[in-house]
Amino acid sequence: MNCGPTSAAVNATATDAAALSATDAQRWAAVLERDASADGIFYYGVLSTGIYCRPSCAARRPRRENVRFYATPAAAERDGLRPCKRCRPDGLGPSQQQAAIIARCCRLIDQAETMPTLAALAGAARLSRFHFHRLFVRVTGLTPKAYAAAQRARRLRERLLHAPSVTGAIYDAGFNSNSRFYEGSGAALGMTPGAYRRGGEGARIRFAVGDCSLGAVLVAATERGVCAILLGDDPDRLLRQLQDRFPKAQLIGADRGFKRLIAAVAGLVEHPARGLDLPLDLRGTAFQYRVWQALRRIAPGTTVSYAELARRLGAPRAARAVGAAVAANVLAVAIPCHRVIRSDGSLCGYRWGVARKRALLEREGRPR
């Protein structure tokens, strides 16, 4: 519904605009349903009691004629209203509190030389191990162990480009031994660390360029899965984009079998609601993984705003970071970033062009 970047000032402006863009009928329906997803988007004041609340407040529902809606707590307080002691609209909501708890635990994992135990993390969160693990997965989309592994892989990718040796980079990234790292290096990098350090030197990436109704399409895959689906007007430019991503990788032109993959992807472009039942080689930060997983959970024929996607991830103030992760996606249609739009309903920010985004949405049954 709303859309705002991480800057506090811009966030406030975006939130105000989004709250004002919703109709009073929609706001009142959210209050009647105690819709927690509307928390932080608007607040309602009860003029007969002089109190303002969150939409999800469990207090007795007021009479409609006594209700006025506000974009921010400050706006309600300027009208002389005071915050409800039950839902505490002037503080963090339950989902924000949970996100803050998990964010602190993520920092503990990031800063630790060795992975903290589940019991230690749960203790820091003041939760049982069971409830902490469930909350961590719900907020981040990853288990604590998977999050730690993704962070180590991210640190390794950064250090491989600058460390004087591969071994030094492996230890600096938090792996206790070379053997432990090499057991999972394919999952972390999609290739050997030495090859990654040399811009993909020695890595074998098969690719093919074909035609679809939206122009040219390039599909590339490592041994782990499809690593790029690029759309455009110029096949040569798409190939240059792949070369820029792995300048020293061995790019192998498609054989007859691989061309069947191009046909499958072209079919996906024609019918994006079907999805692509093929392994994907995803490479990104832990946060990008979370965003990309959330994108795959958006139902075909529906759209969400960047801010709504951020709220689903438990990070309502991270709309700008979510937008950056959406933009980093290089698997067109397979990771359906075309289903994310601005809060005002406009289509923008699509790596492969707004016209293609509109066409994909129309093919999913959502006319734009």
C-alpha positions in Angstrom: 0.0 0.0 0.0 2.7 2.5 0.9 6.2 2.7 -0.5 9.1 4.5 1.2 12.8 4.2 1.4 14.9 3.7 4.5 15.5 7.4 5.2 13.3 8.4 8.1 12.2 11.7 6.5 11.3 10.1 3.2 9.6 7.2 5.0 7.3 9.6 6.8 6.4 11.4 3.6 5.8 8.2 1.7 3.7 6.8 4.6 1.6 10.0 4.7 1.0 9.9 1.0 0.1 6.2 1.1 -2.3 6.6 4.0 -4.1 9.4 2.3 -4.4 7.4 -0.9 -6.5 4.8 0.7 -10.2 5.4 1.0 -11.9 5.8 4.4 -14.0 2.7 3.6 -10.9 0.6 3.2 -9.5 2.0 6.4 -12.7 1.3 8.3 -12.8 -2.2 6.9 -9.3 -2.8 8.2 -10.3 -1.5 11.6 -13.4 -3.8 11.7 -11.2 -6.8 10.7 -8.4 -5.8 13.1 -6.1 -6.2 10.1 -2.5 -6.3 11.4 -1.1 -5.8 7.9 -2.5 -2.2 8.0 -0.5 -1.4 11.2 1.9 1.4 10.5 0.1 2.4 7.3 -2.6 4.5 9.2 -4.0 5.1 12.7 -7.5 5.8 13.8 -8.6 8.2 16.5 -11.8 7.9 18.5 -13.0 11.5 19.1 -15.4 10.4 21.9 -12.6 9.0 24.1 -9.7 11.1 22.9 -7.5 8.1 22.1 -5.9 6.8 18.9 -5.0 3.2 18.0 -3.5 0.8 15.5 -6.0 -0.8 13.1 -5.3 -4.2 14.8 -6.1 -2.9 18.3 -8.1 -5.5 20.3 -10.1 -2.8 22.1 -13.9 -2.6 21.6 -14.7 -1.3 18.2 -15.8 2.4 18.2 -18.8 3.9 16.4 -18.0 4.9 12.9 -19.1 8.5 13.3 -16.6 9.0 16.2 -13.6 7.8 14.1 -11.0 9.9 12.3 -8.0 8.5 10.4 -4.4 9.7 10.6 -1.3 8.9 8.6 1.1 9.2 11.6 0.9 9.2 15.4 2.2 12.8 15.4 -0.8 13.8 13.3 -3.2 12.3 15.8 -1.5 13.9 18.7 -1.6 17.3 17.0 -5.4 16.9 17.2 -5.1 16.4 20.9 -5.5 12.6 20.9 -3.4 10.4 23.2 -2.0 6.9 22.4 -3.9 3.8 23.4 -2.3 2.0 26.3 -3.4 -1.4 24.9 -1.9 -1.3 21.4 0.7 1.5 22.0 0.5 3.0 18.6 3.3 5.4 19.4 5.8 2.6 19.8 6.8 -0.5 17.8 4.1 -2.9 16.8 4.3 -6.7 17.5 5.7 -7.5 14.1 8.2 -4.7 14.3 9.3 -5.9 17.8 9.7 -9.4 16.5 11.7 -8.1 13.5 13.9 -6.1 15.9 14.6 -9.2 18.0 15.6 -11.2 15.0 17.7 -8.3 13.7 19.7 -8.3 16.9 20.2 -12.1 16.6 21.3 -11.7 13.0 24.0 -9.2 14.2 25.1 -11.7 16.8 25.6 -14.3 14.0 27.3 -11.8 11.8 29.8 -10.7 14.5 30.5 -14.2 15.9 33.7 -16.0 14.8 31.8 -19.3 15.1 28.1 -19.9 14.7 26.3 -19.4 18.0 24.2 -22.4 19.2 20.4 -22.3 18.8 20.2 -22.2 22.6 22.4 -19.2 22.8 20.5 -17.3 20.2 17.2 -18.2 21.8 18.5 -17.1 25.2 19.5 -13.7 23.7 16.0 -13.4 22.3 14.5 -14.5 25.6 12.4 -17.1 23.8 12.3 -20.9 23.9 14.4 -22.6 21.2 11.3 -23.8 19.4 9.6 -20.4 19.3 12.8 -18.6 18.4 13.5 -21.0 15.5 10.0 -20.6 14.2 10.1 -16.8 14.5 13.5 -16.6 12.8 12.3 -18.6 9.8 9.1 -16.5 9.6 10.9 -13.2 9.7 14.0 -14.0 7.5 12.7 -16.9 5.4 15.8 -18.9 6.5 16.8 -21.1 9.4 19.5 -19.6 11.6 22.0 -22.1 10.2 21.1 -21.3 6.6 21.3 -17.6 7.4 24.8 -18.0 8.9 25.9 -20.1 5.8 24.6 -17.4 3.5 26.5 -14.7 5.4 29.7 -16.7 5.3 29.3 -17.1 1.6 28.7 -13.4 1.1 31.8 -12.5 3.2 33.8 -15.0 1.2 32.7 -13.5 -2.2 33.8 -10.1 -0.9 37.1 -11.3 0.5 38.1 -13.4 -2.5 38.3 -10.3 -4.6 40.8 -8.6 -2.2 42.5 -11.1 0.0 46.1 -12.0 -0.9 45.2 -15.7 -0.9 42.2 -18.0 -1.3 43.1 -19.7 2.0 43.2 -16.4 3.8 39.8 -15.4 2.4 38.3 -18.7 3.5 39.4 -18.3 7.1 38.5 -14.6 7.1 35.0 -15.4 6.0 34.4 -17.6 9.0 35.2 -21.1 7.8 37.2 -23.1 10.3 39.1 -25.2 7.7 39.7 -25.4 4.0 38.2 -28.9 3.9 35.0 -27.8 5.6 34.6 -25.0 3.1 35.4 -27.0 0.0 32.7 -29.5 0.9 30.1 -26.8 0.2 31.9 -24.4 -2.1 29.7 -25.2 -5.0 26.6 -24.1 -3.0 28.4 -21.0 -1.8 29.9 -19.8 -5.1 28.6 -22.0 -7.9 32.3 -22.7 -8.8 35.6 -23.2 -7.1 36.8 -20.2 -5.1 39.9 -19.8 -7.3 37.7 -19.5 -10.3 35.4 -17.0 -8.6 38.4 -15.0 -7.6 39.6 -14.9 -11.2 36.2 -13.6 -12.5 34.8 -17.1 -13.2 38.0 -18.4 -14.9 37.6 -22.1 -15.5 33.8 -22.1 -14.8 31.7 -23.6 -17.5 28.5 -21.6 -18.2 26.3 -22.9 -21.0 24.1 -20.3 -22.7 21.8 -19.7 -25.7 20.0 -16.8 -27.1 16.6 -17.2 -28.7 13.5 -15.2 -29.6 10.2 -14.8 -27.7 7.3 -12.5 -28.1 9.0 -9.9 -25.9 12.2 -9.8 -27.9 15.4 -11.6 -27.4 15.9 -13.9 -24.4 19.3 -15.3 -23.1 19.3 -18.3 -20.8 22.5 -19.3 -19.0 23.2 -22.2 -16.6 25.9 -23.7 -14.5 26.0 -27.3 -13.4 23.8 -26.2 -10.4 21.0 -24.7 -12.4 19.8 -21.7 -14.4 21.8 -18.7 -13.4 20.5 -16.0 -15.7 17.4 -15.2 -17.8 17.9 -11.9 -19.6 15.4 -10.1 -21.8 16.1 -7.4 -24.3 16.1 -6.1 -27.9 19.7 -6.8 -28.8 21.1 -10.4 -28.5 24.7 -9.1 -28.5 24.0 -6.8 -25.6 22.5 -9.6 -23.6 25.6 -11.7 -24.2 27.8 -8.7 -23.1 25.8 -8.6 -19.9 26.6 -12.2 -19.2 30.3 -11.7 -20.1 30.4 -8.7 -17.7 29.0 -10.9 -14.9 31.7 -13.6 -15.4 34.4 -12.0 -17.6 36.7 -15.0 -17.4 34.2 -17.9 -17.3 34.1 -20.4 -20.2 30.9 -19.5 -22.0 29.7 -22.5 -24.0 27.2 -22.1 -26.8 24.1 -24.2 -26.5 23.8 -27.7 -27.8 20.6 -29.2 -29.0 19.6 -30.3 -25.5 20.1 -26.9 -24.1 18.0 -25.3 -26.8 15.1 -27.2 -25.3 15.6 -25.1 -22.2 15.3 -21.9 -24.3 12.0 -23.2 -25.5 10.8 -23.8 -22.0 11.8 -20.3 -21.0 10.1 -18.8 -24.0 7.0 -20.7 -23.0 7.3 -19.2 -19.5 7.3 -15.8 -21.0 4.1 -16.6 -22.9 2.5 -18.1 -19.8 4.3 -16.6 -16.7 1.7 -17.9 -14.3 2.9 -21.5 -14.9 6.3 -21.0 -13.2 9.6 -22.7 -14.2 10.1 -26.1 -12.7 13.9 -26.1 -13.1 16.7 -25.8 -10.6 18.0 -22.2 -10.2 21.5 -21.2 -9.3 20.8 -18.1 -7.1 23.7 -16.0 -6.0 23.2 -13.1 -3.7 23.3 -11.9 -0.1 21.1 -13.4 2.6 18.8 -10.5 2.4 18.5 -10.9 -1.4 17.7 -14.6 -1.0 14.9 -13.6 1.4 13.5 -11.1 -1.1 13.7 -13.5 -4.0 12.0 -16.2 -2.0 9.2 -13.8 -1.2 8.8 -12.8 -4.8 8.2 -16.5 -5.7 5.4 -16.6 -3.1 3.5 -13.8 -4.8 0.5 -15.4 -6.5 0.3 -15.1 -10.3 -2.1 -12.4 -11.4 -1.5 -10.4 -8.3 0.8 -7.5 -7.4 2.3 -6.0 -4.2 4.1 -2.8 -3.5 7.7 -2.6 -2.4 6.5 -1.5 1.0 4.1 -4.4 1.3 6.8 -6.8 0.3 9.0 -5.2 3.0 6.3 -5.7 5.6 5.9 -9.4 4.6 9.6 -9.8 5.3 9.1 -8.2 8.7 11.2 -5.2 7.7 8.6 -2.4 7.1 11.2 0.3 6.9 13.4 -1.5 4.4 11.3 -0.8 1.2 14.3 0.8 -0.5 16.6 -2.1 0.4 13.9 -4.5 -0.9 13.7 -2.5 -4.1 17.4 -2.9 -4.5 17.2 -6.6 -4.0 14.3 -6.9 -6.5 16.4 -4.9 -9.0 19.4 -7.3 -8.5 17.3 -10.2 -9.8 18.8 -11.6 -13.1 16.3 -14.4 -13.5 13.5 -12.7 -15.4 10.0 -14.2 -14.9 11.4 -17.3 -13.1 11.8 -14.9 -10.1 8.7 -12.8 -10.7 9.9 -9.3 -9.9 7.4 -8.0 -12.4 4.7 -8.5 -9.8 6.1 -5.7 -7.7 4.7 -2.2 -8.4 4.6 1.2 -6.8 2.0 2.0 -4.1 0.1 4.2 -6.6 -0.3 1.3 -9.0 2.2 2.5 -11.5 4.7 0.2 -13.2 8.3 1.3 -12.9 11.8 0.1 -12.2 11.8 -3.1 -14.2 15.2 -4.1 -15.4 13.8 -5.3 -18.7 11.5 -2.4 -19.4 8.0 -1.3 -18.3 6.4 -2.5 -21.5 7.6 -6.1 -20.8 6.4 -5.8 -17.2 2.9 -4.7 -18.4 2.8 -7.5 -20.9 3.7 -10.1 -18.3 1.0 -8.9 -15.9 -1.6 -8.9 -18.6 -0.7 -12.5 -19.5 -1.2 -13.4 -15.9 -4.7 -12.0 -16.0 -4.1 -8.7 -14.4 -4.7 -5.9 -17.0 -2.6 -2.7 -16.4 
